[in-house]
Amino acid sequence: MITDAKSVLNMSITVTVSAQNPLASPGYKISIKTKKLLQNREIISGARVNAWVDSMRASSPTHTKSTSSVTDDQVTWNVSAKLSGWCLWYLQQSKDSENFIVYDNIQLHHPSALEMFEQIIDASKGKQIVMFLDYDGTLSPIVEDPDRAFMSKKMRKTVRKLAKCFPTAIVSGRCRDKVYKFVKLAELYYAGSHGLDIKGPEKRSKSKSDGESVLFQPASEFLPMIDEVYKQLVDTTKSTPGAKVENNKFCLSVHFRCVDEKKWSELAQQVRSVLKEYPKLRLTQGRKVLEIRPTIKWDKGKALEFLLESLGFANCTDVFPVYIGDDRTDEDAFKILRDRGQGFGILVSKFPKETSASYSLQEPDEVMDFLRRLVEWKQLSLQAQSRM
Ligand SMILES: O=P(O)(O)OC[C@H]1O[C@H](O[C@H]2O[C@H](CO)[C@@H](O)[C@H](O)[C@H]2O)[C@H](O)[C@@H](O)[C@@H]1O
């Protein structure tokens, strides 16, 4: 039983454990119903702006805040973190216990994609693997200065080899040009601004379509508005030390990472004061960042579908897309794969999180190991084929 000692949630959760060890069972999910948590949020949440701030704190796992403005995201993270640790302890202590109650919302355990490598390869047999990679926190480690989020040479080498084996796309919240400057690989597809700016590799053949490539920008009409809001945000937030506004062309990022936590609410209010004049823009959140985007129904998931179609896999059953990402915005892509029942998502995280991904990797170094194994496997299977 997990109790709510400070009466923040006005609830408790009981977990009973079964004889079957779920941690040894691939794909087994442990989760808790969030309905009650959501109801509680309605009762306890303060202003919307506090919800963003709290939710951002929730994505920083070192925090275990328990104030009355706690949000469901934060609650679910905290509860899931406690549960995860608690279940591990419980399973170790009591292998012959009874019933695991399996609810169907927050997944607490995602098998490691490295440990499950053979099973993943088996599932992809006879299908074309297509790789989708998020940038920040997936290919490069999270750092304080967004302009210095460099990718290691080893990672670049690995991604280059990967793209020789499988069609590969980078899907990022960053401006496409900026992410290209970090990755520097012309042979990839790039979807910048959370998929609002998609471009394929230049074609090098001497055919009619020489030099042409896919280009898709569904939010072009928003460019003047985004520029206007960028200037206003820079001006409005300059009084907050450490705040940084990043222009990602079709969307904007307001960074909280270098701002004193005590000033987070103030900064969020400043963002809100600008945005309230722009109902055609919406606000989402990432890792210590608020992101401003056009309200159009387009996200990383739609970008993934668009890219699959551009690659000729629109209605194919023999395609196996793999999407690796660490951020809340990557969930749209994980969900698409889950709904299509094709391929799978891999969440990059050291901590349990609510996700639609099927597997996990802890950090960019593990992502690199996984990509290397994929390359090795592909090279070995090509060698085996050529011997036949
Ligand atoms: O979709 P992504 O490629 O993951 O981009 C999401 C945002 O990533 C960047 O911000 C994050 O990484 C920074 C560098 O490590 C870090 O300082 C920041 O706190 C993170 O939120 C990027 O700067 C944003 O524009 C992207 O939207």
The ligand as a MOL file (V3000), in Angstrom:
LIG
                    3D

  0  0  0     0  0            999 V3000
M  V30 BEGIN CTAB
M  V30 COUNTS 27 28 0 0 0
M  V30 BEGIN ATOM
M  V30 1 O 12.9010 16.9890 -30.1750 0
M  V30 2 P 14.2620 17.1930 -29.6150 0
M  V30 3 O 15.3550 17.0090 -30.6180 0
M  V30 4 O 14.4960 16.3670 -28.3720 0
M  V30 5 O 14.2950 18.7300 -29.1800 0
M  V30 6 C 13.5490 19.1620 -28.0440 0
M  V30 7 C 14.1670 20.4420 -27.5100 0
M  V30 8 O 15.5480 20.1300 -27.3270 0
M  V30 9 C 16.4190 21.1930 -26.9400 0
M  V30 10 O 16.1760 21.4650 -25.5600 0
M  V30 11 C 16.5310 20.4080 -24.7040 0
M  V30 12 O 17.9380 20.1210 -24.8170 0
M  V30 13 C 18.8000 21.2360 -24.4200 0
M  V30 14 C 20.2310 20.8320 -24.7140 0
M  V30 15 O 20.5820 19.6470 -24.0850 0
M  V30 16 C 18.5550 21.5420 -22.9280 0
M  V30 17 O 19.3520 22.6270 -22.5210 0
M  V30 18 C 17.0690 21.8820 -22.7290 0
M  V30 19 O 16.7950 22.0770 -21.3600 0
M  V30 20 C 16.1790 20.7480 -23.2630 0
M  V30 21 O 14.7980 21.1170 -23.2000 0
M  V30 22 C 16.2310 22.4050 -27.8080 0
M  V30 23 O 17.0190 23.4500 -27.3100 0
M  V30 24 C 14.7720 22.8010 -27.9390 0
M  V30 25 O 14.6370 23.8610 -28.8400 0
M  V30 26 C 14.0060 21.5880 -28.4820 0
M  V30 27 O 12.6500 21.9110 -28.6690 0
M  V30 END ATOM
M  V30 BEGIN BOND
M  V30 1 2 1 2
M  V30 2 1 2 3
M  V30 3 1 2 4
M  V30 4 1 2 5
M  V30 5 1 5 6
M  V30 6 1 6 7
M  V30 7 1 7 8
M  V30 8 1 7 26
M  V30 9 1 8 9
M  V30 10 1 9 10
M  V30 11 1 9 22
M  V30 12 1 10 11
M  V30 13 1 11 12
M  V30 14 1 11 20
M  V30 15 1 12 13
M  V30 16 1 13 14
M  V30 17 1 13 16
M  V30 18 1 14 15
M  V30 19 1 16 17
M  V30 20 1 16 18
M  V30 21 1 18 19
M  V30 22 1 18 20
M  V30 23 1 20 21
M  V30 24 1 22 23
M  V30 25 1 22 24
M  V30 26 1 24 25
M  V30 27 1 24 26
M  V30 28 1 26 27
M  V30 END BOND
M  V30 END CTAB
M  END
